[in-house]
């Protein structure tokens, strides 16, 4: 999920929907409407996609085409994450990219009609290249909506005599910059130039904490009775302010301190410090720590809600595949005495596996694929009709600066420490789809039970994602990630010692639920963590996250047919230990920076 400095892009990009710019209630309604549209379309798309993805290691196991196509998709995903999101989003706009990239998933779904190498590999390449752009657009929207809603919540806590002014100058004007019903023509002014002009006109410390260099946006002048006025880049006064703003940022960027905060002699915030205007207005105290904490909490909540929508798609996709595949079953006889399933599973070509994990009939395959294609197309229609576009400049040209920025951010200590956990976040998802379903469920209980067991996985993914987003605000990130580490350790130990048997079906659901819990927490909160730790370089940070996460998923699928399951579990254990250790060290480093 990348975007050009997502918080800045969010703040600088918003435009109101409707004529009544004075209604904060309408603004809040639009925030939640767009969040609901994002979640609904994501839920439907991945319901269709996951219903078939979960079956690739069993339904399309001939020649390993299923897992190899998945490995190809995530390899392309990893490369695309570094190169394409900013270019594509800037040229076509976030809404168009959401719709187009959702549509790019359809060919892979449809390729399951006839799972041949030419069809599945080609469609997996298309889906892999489009994936990062889709998640980047999701990230832009979620950060935009998070910023808007946190600004709304903050304005409610202002002094009564300041509230009406702040609502006009912040909540409504901010909303007037992000969401609009149609794209406008660029006036040729660079986003960075407009941003400095905006800061000079309406200096808001809350906003400046999250504004750094951006590219490719334009936004209208603060609301003064007309929502169509745009900045002109022709005045000398504007250029003087631009130059002054750039000099300020260059002077203080090394210290990771907001230029506007420093210019006004504000102190860098901690949890217990405030910043006071030194020009005589000492009565106006801005509690910066609360502002930062509020935005961080809202961001975690919004990402958690969207993560829940994405991950609970496993529920509906599991039900869909289970009830359709069940129509193929004529008898439930499973050979367990001579089967080496679970952690001992090594050979996909064994007679036991062939008996228990037989593929669906042609008619059943056609029925399942047709339903999935229709659901995916319906999700695209919802996004195309109801999602409000972000206003963005489309005049952006490819450069290797994105790769350089990603390389530079990889040299930061926090990023280096988060790499193992990022890889682990992809590895555990790839393991579940490619190995757990095959080695545990299909081998010991039959292919058609894959969907039923995955139902528990989807439920726990969604619940843990939503609950973790809410709990972050009350107990903090460390407790949430500690919980994820404990659940991860318990899940791995469970898979190592448990021998799956169809006579004890409840054990399958316990294993699936534990795995879903850790996936939900890590996936949703690690994404939010990147937005908090690297708020000045979010595009490169999210690109790096998806590069490492998709690399982990790619590896899980790539070696799926070559090693025993127990070895794969030990690999995950080693990477998870490195990952969680790195996370806690990164938290310590980040806290030290916040206090200096």
N, C-alpha and C positions, 0 to 999 in steps of 0.2 A: 504494500500500500504505500505508494509514494505519491507525493505531490510537492510542489515547490513551496517549502516552508509552510506546512499546512495551516498552522495557526495564523500566520501572516496572510496567507492566501485566503483563509476564511474571513479574516477581519477586513481585508481590502476588497473582497469580491462580492459583498452582499447587496442584494437589491430587493426591495419590498414587493410583495404580490398584492395587488389590489390598489384601490385609490385611497383608502383611509390609512395614511401613514401615521396618524396620531393614535392608533389603537394598539396598545401593547398586548391586549388580549388576543387580537387577531394575529399579531406577530408570533405569540407563543403557540397559537393553534397551528400556524403554518409550520413552525418548527417540528411539532409532533406529527403533523400530517406527512411531512417529508420523511421523518424517521420511520413512520409506519409503512410508507410506500417502499422504502429501502428494505425494511425487514420482510415485508410480504413477498416482494419480488425475489429476494434472496432465498427465502424459505422455499418457494415453489421451484425456482431454478435448480437448487441443490437437492430437492426431493427427487426430481427427475434424474439428475446426474448421478446421485449417490445410489439410487435403486439399482443401477447397472454397474457402477463402479465397485460396489461391495461384492459383486459376483464375478469379477474379472478373473480371479485366481481359480475359480471352479467352473463357471459357465464357459469361459473362453480359455481353458487351460491347454488346449491342443497346441503343441509347439511353444507354449509359454507366451502366446500372443497377447493375452490379457494383461499380465504383469509387465511385459516388455513395452506395451503401448502406454501403460501408466508411467513407467520409468522414462520413456521418451517425452511424455507430456511435461513431467516435472523438470527434466533436464532443460527443455525449451523455456519453461517457466523461469528457471534460475538465470538463464542468459538474458531473457527479455526484461527481467526485473531491473537490470542495470542500464538498459539502453532505451527502452521504448516509452515507459509511462509518461514522463514529462513531455516528450515530443508529441506523442499522440494526443494526450489530453489538451495540450496547449493549442494544437491545430484544429481539433474538432470539438472541444468542450467536454466537460465532465458528463453531462447527461447523454450526449451522443455516444460517448465511449462506453458508458454503462450499458446502453441498449445494444450497441454493436458487439461488445465483448460477451454479453449474455447470449447473443445469437451465435457467436463463434463456438459456444459449447454444444449447439444442436448437432453439427455434423458428427461429433464423436458419439453422441447418444444414438443417432440414426445408424452409425456404422455397425451397431450390434445386430442389425438385420442380417448382414452378411459379414461375419468377422474375418475378413481376409486382410493380409498384411498391407496391401496397397491402400485400402480404405482406412483401417484403424490407425496405422502409423501416420498417414497424411492428416487425418482429422485430429490426432493427438498433438501433432506439431502446431496446427492452427489453434487448438484450445490452449496449449501451453504458452504460446506467444501472447495470446489475448489475456491470459489469467492475471498477470501483474497489473495490466492496465485497468482491468475490472476492479481489482482490490485497491489500486491507487485511487480510483474514482470514489470508491466507498470511503476510503480514508479521508479524502477531501471533504466529502459531504458530512461525515461524522464529526470531524474536527470543526467544520463550519458551524454545525448545529450545536456542538458543545460550547463553543465560544459564545454564540448568541444566547443560549439558555443561561450560562453562567453569568453573562452580563445582565440578563434580566433579573436573576436572583440577587445579584449584587445591588442593583438599583433599588430593590425593595428594602434594603437595609440602610439606605442613605437617610440623612436628616430630612424631615418633612419639607423645609424651605428649599432644600436642594433637589428634592426628588423629581419635581416636574421638569426642572431644567435638565437633569441627568437623563430622564426618560426621553426627552426630545433629542439631546445631544449624543446620547450613547445607545440606548436600547433601540429606538426607532431608526436613528441614523445608521447604526450598525446593521440592523436588519435591512435597511435600505441599500446595503452594499453587497449582500450575498445572493439572495434568491430573487430571481426575476422571471417573468413569463416568457421572455424571448431575448435573444442575443442582440447586443447593440454593436455598432460599428466602432472600431478603435479610432481614437483621435490622434494616435501616433505618439502619445506621451508614454514614456517608460513607466512601469509600475513603481520602480524605486524612486523616480522623481515625484510621482504623485504622492507616494507614501510620505515623503519628507514634508511636502506641502501640507498634507493632512495633519501631520503631527504638530507643525507650527501653528496651524489654525485652531485646532482643538486638542491641546496636549492632555492626554489622559494616561496617567501612569499605569493604570490597569492594563490598558491596551498595549502600551509601549513595551511592557515586559515581554510581550510575545511577538514583537515586530522586528524582524531582521531582514536582510536582503532577499528580495523575491524577484521573480521574472514572469513576464507574460500576463499581468493583470492590469485592468483599468477599473476605476470606480468613479462615481459621480461626486460632485461637490457636496459637502454637508447640506442637509435639507434646509432650504430657505424658501419654501413655497412651491418649488418645482423640482420634480424628480428627474428632469431631463438635462439639467445643466451639467456639463462636463468640464474638467479642468482644461485650461489652455496652457500649452507649454511655451508660449511666445513672450510672456512678460519677463522683464528683467528682475522684477521682485521675486517671481517664482524661482528663477534660476539662482538668485542669491540665497534663497532659503534652502533650495536643493543642495547647493554647495556647502552651506553651513551644516546641514544635516549629515551629509556624507563625512565631513571632517570630524564631526562629533562621534559618529559611529566608528570610524577608523581609529580614533584615539582610544576608545574604550572597549572595542570589541574583544581585545585579547583577554580582558578580565571577565568576559561573559556578563557584562553589566549593561543594562538598558541605557542607551545614549541619552534618552530624555531624562531618565532618573538621575544620571550622573550630572547632566547639565544643570539640573536644579538642586544639586547637592543632596540628593536622596541617598540613603544608606541601602546597601543590598539587603534584602529581607531575610529574616530567619523566622522561625515559628513565633518568636517573642519580641520582635522588633517592629517599629513603625518608621515611616518616613514623613518628615514634616517639611512643608514649604518654607524655605529660608528667606523669602522675600517679604516677610512681615505677616503673612497669612498663616500663623501658627495654629489657628483654631481649626484649620482644615487638615486633619490627620488622616493619612491614607494607610490603612493596615495592609501592607503588601503581602504579608505571609498568608492572610486569609484569602486574598484574591488568588494567589497561586494555588493554595490548597483547594479552593472552590473549583477552579478550572480543572485541576487534576482529578478531583472527585467526579465532576460532571462528565469529563472525558472517559473516565473508567466506567461510569454508569452507561453512557451511550454505546461505548464499544462492547460492554457486557450485554446490553440488550440486543445489539446487532449480532454479536457472537452467539447469543442464545438462538436467534432466528436461524442463523447458519447451521449451528450444530444440532438443533432439534429437527432439522430436515432429515436427520438419520432416523427419527421416529417414523415419519410418514413414508419415507422411502423403504424402510424395513417392513412396515405393514403392507405396503404395495407389493413388494417382491414376494413376501411370505404367502399372501393369499393367492397370488397368481401362480406361483410355483407349486403351491399345495395341490392345485388341480391336476398336476401331473403324477402325483403319488398314488400308486395302487396298493402298496403294502409297506409296512414299516419294519423291515428286518435289517438289522445292522450287525456286522461281524465285529466283535470287540476283542475276542480272545487272542487273535493273532495280529491285531492292529497295533502299530506303534504310532500312537497319536500324541498330541500335546508337545511337550518339550522334547520328546524322543523322536518326533516325526522327522524323517529325512528323505524319503523317496516318494515323490508324487506319482510315480508309475506303478505303485504296488497294487496288487489285486484288491486288497482291502479298501484302498482309496477309490479305486474304480467302482467298486460296488456301492460304497456309501455316498460318494460324491458325484454321482452321474449328472450330466448336464440336462437341461430342459429339452422338451420336444420342440420341433420347428414351430408348430402353432403357438405354443406357449411363449417362445422367444419373440415371435412377431407381435403377440398381444402385449407383452410387457414393454417392448420397445416402442410400439405405437402410443401407448398411454404416456410413456415418459416424454416422447417428442411433443405430444399435445400439451402436457403440463408445462414444459419448458417454453413453448411458444406463448402460452397464456401469461407466464411470468414476464415475458418481454413486453407484451401488450400493456400490462399494468405499469411497468416502469416508463414506457414511452408516453403513456397518456397522462399519468398523475404526478410524475416526478418533476419538480421545478428545476430548471437549469441554473447552474452557477455561471455568473458573468465572468468570462475569461477572454483575454486576448489570444487570438489564434495565430498570431504572427510569431512563430518560434521555429527556429531551424536547428537541425541536428548538429550537435557538437560533442566532442569527447569530454567536455567538462563534467558531464554526469558521471562518467566512469572515474574521472579524476576525483570528483567530490566523494564518490563511494570509497575510493581507495584512501583518500585522506581521512575520512571518518573511521575507517577500519584501524587507523593508527591510534585512535583514542583509547585510553585504558578501559573505560566502561564498555565500549563496543567490543573490544577484544575479549573481555571477560564474559560478555553475553553470547558470544558465538556458539559455545558448546550447548547452551540451553536452547538457542534458536535452532540448531541442528536437531536437537532432541525433540523439539516441538513437531518437526516434520517426520522424524523417525518413528515416533509412537503412532502417528496416524497411518503411515505407510505399513507399519507392522500389523496393525489391526486389520486393515483391508487385505493385505497380501498374505499374511501368515496366520493370524489368529483365526480368521474365518476358514482357512484351509486346514491348518494343522490341528485345530481343536474342534471346531464346530462341524465342518463338512466331513472330516475324517471319522469322527466318533458318533455323529448324530445325523448326518445327511445334509445335502446342499440346501434343501428347502427350509431348513431350520436356521440358516444363516440370517435371514431377514428377521425372524422372530427373536433371536438372541441380540441382534443389532438394535432392536427396539429398546432394550434396556440401556444399551450404549448411548443411543440418541437422547433418551430421557435424562440420563445423568450428565451428558455433555451440556444440554440446555440448562438444566437446573444449576449446575456448578458454575457455568458461565455467568448466568444472571445473578446468582447469589454472591459470587465473588466480586462482581462489580459493585453491588450494594454494600458488601462488608468492607471493602477497601476504605470507604469513607468513615467507617466506625472503628475499625481495628488497625488499619494501615496495611500497606503492601507486604511488609515482612511476614506478618502472620499468615497472610493468604498464600504466599510462596512457600512458607514453611509447611503449611498444610498440604500443598501440592507435592512437596518433596516426600512427606510421610506417605501419602497415598501412592506415589510412584514406587517407593520401596516395597510397600505392602503388595502392590499389584505384581511386581516382578517376582517377589518371593512366592506368591500364590501360583503363578504360571510355572515356576520351576518345580514345585513339589506336587502339583495337582496332576493326576492322570485322568483325563476326561473319559466319561462313560455315559452312554445314553440312558442308563438306569438311574442316574442322578442328575436330572436336567436342571435342577436349581443351581448347581455349581457353575453351569455355563453363564447364567444370568449374573451371578455374583462377580465372576471374572470380568464380564463385559461391563457391568456397572462401575467397578473400580477403575477400569481403563478409561471409561467415558468421563469419570470425575476428574482425573488428572488432565485429560485432553482439554476439557472445558475450561478449567482454571488457567492452564498454561497458555493455551491459544489466545484467549480473550485478554488476559491481563499482561501477557508479554507484549502484545501489540500496543496496548495502552502505555506500558512502561517505556517503550521506544519513543512515543510521542512526548512523554514527560522528560526523559533524560536528554533527548536530542532535539529540543524544541526549536533550536536555531538552525538545525540541519536536517529537518524531518524528511525531506525528499530522499536524500542519500541514506538516512538511517532506515527508513522503511524499505528502500531498495535492498539494502544490505540484509535486513531481516528476512525478506522473502527469498533472497538469494540463498541464504544459509538454511532456512526452513525447507525450501523446495529441494535443496541438495540432500537434506536428510531423508525426505520422502522418496526422492529418486534412488538413493542408495538402498533403501528398504525394499523397493520393488526390483532393483537391478540384481541383487544377490538372493532374491527370494527362492529361486529354484536351485541354488548351488550349495547351500549350507544347511546343516541341521538347525531346527528351531532353537534348541538350547544355546547354541553359539550366538545366534542373533539376540537372544535375551541377555546374554552376558555383555554383548557389545552395547546394548541399550543401557544396561546398568552402569557400565564404565562412563559412558557419555553423560548420563544423568548426574552422576557424582560430580564430574567436572562442571557440569552446567549449573547446578544449584550452588556449588561452592563459588563459582565465578559470579553468580548473581549477588550473593551476600557481600562479597568484596566490593562489587560495583556500587551497592547501596551505601557502603561505608564511605567510599570515595566521593560519591555524589553528595552525601550529607556534609562532608568536610568542605566541599566547594560552596554549599549553600550558606555555611557559617562564616566564610571568609569575605 
